[in-house]
Amino acid sequence: SGPSLGRPKKDEEQDRPQARKDAAARNAVEGKCGEGKRSYGLGRIRVRLRETSETVIALQLLVMNLERKLRILFLPIFRLLMNLCRQPKWA
């Protein structure tokens, strides 16, 4: 969303919640792009063709998603292993 076209409304407060939601969504996307540039090298793409650039970016986003899923999967397994190691062994 952006500023509405045409004559300004008398009550501008009605557009604020929508603008706030849009800003929150943009912040999430910009944060993920920044993480990609810092951690995954998205800022260092130096390919010339458009198709190649899009492919490299798509692969980097795939790697980002896979690493996130791996972190989510690894944490419960790690906790389970830690709990198994802490239990006393009888007999």
Steps between C-alpha positions, in 0.01 A plus 500: 500500500601857461338837522149487364437681177260787463369745751626446857251346741370698793599227741858388427501272807320224307804431283749473787434137601544382142817705457633355825433142383669572168803647674524193726493269197767707324718493811489120507593475133778759528639324806515169316671667202754656737566161658553353155753770416688469829498126552448340162683727257200636309681832473788342310312363200694599188334315215410682182192333361161562656405131499825406670454768766147381571623141526778591743261704715242219501767249606618728781142538625459122485814458711371757750170313533670161533734627771204642691315167478816319610530727806135437589549124459837482673400674826244239618734215406785669690279547809390137483861381485595725790214363710604144418858573605390651832283208612671274751582153380384234742650155486 
